[in-house]
Amino acid sequence: DKTLMKKQIELAKKEEPDLICVSMHWGIEYQTKANKEQENLADFLFENGVDVILGNHSHVPQQMEKRKIKLDDGTTKDGFVIYSLGNFMANQNKQYTQDSAILNIGFTKHADTGKMSIDTVTYTPTYMFKSTSKSTQSFKILDIEQEIKLYEAKADGAVSKSTYNTLVAELKNIRRIIGDEIK
């Protein structure tokens, strides 16, 4: 409901925030690429004053992008959208549903203009590990890169070779789907 969205954005603007961040429940489940509706809604949100959009619902990661948004007065501002962070914690088995990311966004508020810039966007790829034991249904969120390093260092408590191979593959998938970090 764009009318409601615009009304809520206007309410947020009245509070004179440094930036406006929204969480969107959108997209088609299990699709790793944002669709036209998501892209059009992102345009609408940015045009109406949103700075950061954090998406969810697809149950799998989707791409992120930083944009220069042209304002009505001719100036520009930064905008950022990640269409889906994936499932942080869920018991699903479809491809990519165990993949997610913890997002880190670096902002600067410029004293001369009062505007915010988005300087960096990095993320920690995670994997929802499910125990295969029948007696315990346990789940653990793994920092993929950390677990790979522990395995390669032959550290105590490192994941199994099978899990290591899965993590290497899922890291490639997450990086391919979400995209390059912004530094």
Salt bridges, closest charged atoms under 4 A:
GLU10 OE2 - LYS13 NZ 3.14
ASP18 OD1 - LYS109 NZ 2.72
GLU29 OE2 - HIS59 NE2 3.33
GLU39 OE1 - LYS36 NZ 3.30
ASP43 OD1 - ARG67 NH1 2.39
ASP51 OD1 - LYS77 NZ 2.95
GLU65 OE1 - ARG67 NE 3.19
ASP78 OD2 - LYS66 NZ 3.76
ASP78 OD1 - LYS68 NZ 2.66
GLU145 OE2 - ARG175 NH2 2.76
GLU181 OE2 - ARG175 NH1 3.57
GLU181 OE1 - LYS183 NZ 3.37
